[in-house]
Amino acid sequence: MPEIWAGLDIGKKHHHAVVIDADGKRLLSRRVLNDESELLQLIADVLEYPVTCCGPWTSTPASPPWPPASS
């Protein structure tokens, strides 16, 4: 299965989502309103892409390793 990365630029009234593959090819680029139904549809659309693994959705580029270490 291919690897993909999804990013979201958060705004007050709207957001912009981008999904790219391992080669940097843009698979999805969409502006969505800050609306629950639009955001849920975006998540559903992103989850339709086949992926090799999953990681955390994060608001910072410096996220901890996945899965998190047990304490």
C-alpha positions as CSV (number, residue, x, y, z in Angstrom):
1,M,0.0,0.0,0.0
2,P,1.2,3.5,-0.7
3,E,2.1,6.0,2.0
4,I,0.2,9.3,2.1
5,W,0.5,12.5,4.2
6,A,-2.4,14.8,5.0
7,G,-2.0,18.4,6.1
8,L,-4.5,20.9,7.3
9,D,-4.1,24.7,7.4
10,I,-6.5,25.9,10.1
11,G,-8.4,29.2,9.8
12,K,-11.3,30.8,11.6
13,K,-13.8,30.7,8.7
14,H,-12.3,28.0,6.5
15,H,-9.4,25.5,6.3
16,H,-7.3,24.1,3.5
17,A,-6.5,20.4,3.3
18,V,-3.8,18.8,1.1
19,V,-3.0,15.1,0.7
20,I,0.2,14.0,-1.0
21,D,1.7,10.6,-1.8
22,A,5.3,9.4,-1.2
23,D,6.5,11.0,-4.4
24,G,5.0,14.4,-3.5
25,K,2.1,14.1,-6.0
26,R,-0.9,16.0,-4.8
27,L,-3.9,13.7,-4.4
28,L,-6.3,16.1,-2.8
29,S,-6.4,19.9,-2.3
30,R,-9.5,21.3,-0.9
31,R,-10.8,24.4,0.9
32,V,-13.5,23.6,3.5
33,L,-15.6,25.8,5.6
34,N,-15.2,25.6,9.4
35,D,-18.3,23.4,9.5
36,E,-18.7,20.0,11.2
37,S,-20.4,18.3,8.2
38,E,-17.7,19.6,5.8
39,L,-14.9,18.5,8.1
40,L,-16.4,15.1,8.6
41,Q,-16.7,14.7,4.8
42,L,-13.1,15.7,4.4
43,I,-12.0,13.2,6.9
44,A,-14.0,10.5,5.2
45,D,-12.5,11.4,1.9
46,V,-9.0,11.2,3.2
47,L,-9.6,7.9,4.9
48,E,-10.6,6.4,1.5
49,Y,-6.9,6.5,0.4
50,P,-5.0,3.3,1.1
51,V,-2.3,3.8,3.7
52,T,0.5,1.7,5.2
53,C,0.2,3.0,8.7
54,C,-1.4,5.7,10.7
55,G,-0.1,8.4,13.0
56,P,-1.4,11.3,15.1
57,W,-3.2,14.3,13.6
58,T,-1.1,17.1,15.0
59,S,-1.0,20.9,14.9
60,T,2.8,21.0,15.2
61,P,5.4,19.5,12.9
62,A,7.3,18.2,16.0
63,S,5.0,15.4,17.0
64,P,6.1,12.5,19.2
65,P,7.0,9.2,17.7
66,W,4.1,6.9,16.8
67,P,3.1,4.9,18.7
68,P,3.8,6.8,21.9
69,A,6.2,5.2,24.3
70,S,4.5,3.5,27.3
71,S,5.2,5.0,30.7
